[in-house]
């Protein structure tokens, strides 16, 4: 897998390439828009999923508010 990061968004991952072999991309997930959900925390609000052997493009988009919930730590 190859992962690409956005320097402008605190090194948030913005592209993933799933590999089939050392130099062949099997699928790509690309972030189209990021939403800042907490200070310095970015969430992929929309993007695309493609495969090089297909003309189809699958899209995803957050349709409601994106929330960050505090994590509970058990003691």
N, C-alpha and C positions, 0 to 999 in steps of 0.2 A: 504494500500500500504506500502511496505517496500522499503527503499532506502538505497543503500550502496555507500560510498564515498571513493575516493582515497586520502589518506593523502599525497602521493608523488606528487599529481597534484593539490594542493590547495583546497582539499576537493571537487573536481569535482564529481558529481554523475556518477557512472560507472555501476550500476545495479539497476533495478527496478523490484519488484515483485508485480504484481497486484493480490490481494487476493480475494478469494471467501470464506467468512467466516473467523473465527479467525486464523485457521491453515492450510488452503488449498490454494496453489498457483494456480491461474488461467492462468497466462502468465508471462513470464520473458523476459525482455529486458536487454541484456548484452553488454556493450561496449567492443570491442576487441582492438581498437586503438584510441588514443587521439592525436590531433594535436594542438600545441600551436599556436593560431591565433593572440594573442597579449600578451604582457608580463604578465604572470600569468593567462591568460585566455585560457582554454582548450576546444576544441570542439570534440564531438564523431565522428571521421572520418569513423569508421566502427563498425559493431556489429551484433548481432543475436537476433531474437525474437523466443521464443519457448513456447509451451504449454505442460504441463505434460501428457495430454491424447492423444498426437499426436507424430508420429515419424518425422514429418516435421520440418525443421529448415529454417526460413526465414532470409536472410542476407540483410544488407544494407551497402552501401559504398559511401562516397562522391566521385564524379567523376570529379569535377572541383576544382578550387581554393576556399578555404574557406576564406571569408573576413569579417572583422568587420567594420561596417559602424557607424560613429558617430551619435548619436541621436540628433535630433534637439529639442530644448526646445522652445516652443512658449512663447512670452511675451505679 
